[in-house]
Amino acid sequence: MNIDPIFQIGKSGLTPEVTEAVSEAFNTRELIKLAVLKNCMEDPREIAAAIGERTHSQVVQVIGKKIVLYKENKDHKKINLPL
C-alpha cells in the first residue's frame, strides 16, 4: 500500500484521543493507515477491531504493525467499490 500512516499508536495503546482523531480524519479521507509502534503492548489486530467498531469503519488489512481502515464518505467519495 502506497499511503503513509497518519497516526501512530504508542505505549498508551488505543486512547480515546486517538479514536477521536481517526474519526475526525474520516471527514476528509476514506482510507486511513495507522502504525502501531514497537513499544505498544496491545495486539494490532485487536486494536484494528476496536477502532473499527468505535469509528464505524471497516478493517481493510492488518499486516505486521500497520492497520488500514476504510469508511465511505458520502460527501467526498473517492473510492468506488464494486457491488
C-alpha angles and dihedrals in degrees: 000000000000100000121100123234111262095190134043125203112208139175093312089063123207104352127182088249092058091047091050092048092051091047091052092047089060087068089075104021138047098198122049127182122202130190121214108210123225092248092061110100095195122099112256091223091055091047090050093050093047096047091044090055094045095048096037090238134132125249106234097182145335114206116174105310097340122100126193120196131187130200123170114241109207094194099045103027111178103157122062113199121200116246 
